[in-house]
């Protein structure tokens, strides 16, 4: 299983967005910074996108990532992950249970699961998750109907309870990365911090710099 990068770019496929254009800018920036190993792309599509459109978008994203040897995952749609040859997937609270997702993907795939408290995190790891997406850490407008933010303290509680990487999500900005890493995050996941930036490439470079400046002794490991 490949190691897990520290900056997770989640695609934004809402109307008016350009997920592939943003992806290409991020990949180029990571390559220029010699930091492609630290970048992970997670293809997340809107619920009303057809499987055919999701398959075509994901296939293009997987190919773009492969050219840079960047890990590409798929949110929720496990069949699309399998069909496109993605490295794995991420499941949320309302998606397939983690143990079922593991059976679908097989033992070698990267499998992320969402958690916001230690008990949920431990259960997800026991069921086969190789990393946890933890949050919402801060308020965000990218996704609606989220529970209240847990902040760095809530993230720290989850990180202390598990032995897999935790990736902070929701409301992450470059200025907040240091606090999240100090709380025990292996890395951060972002949507708007890159997709909504005036210069997605520059935003990617800045976030990569931030996640690579790790506080001493805070990393709880990565799958190898």
Buried (B, 14 or more C-beta within 10 A) or exposed (E): BBBBBBBBBBBBBEEEBBBBEBBBBBBBBBBEBEBBBBBBBBBBBEEEBEEEEBBEBBBBBBEBBEEBEBBBBBBBBBEBBBBBEBBBBBBBEEBBBBBBBBEBBEEEBBBBBBBBEBEBBBBBBEBBBBBBBBBBBBEBEBBEEBEEBBBBEBBBBBBEBBEBBBBBBBBBBBEBBBBBBBBBBBBBBBBBBBBBBEEBBEBBBBBBBBBBEBEEEBBBBBBE
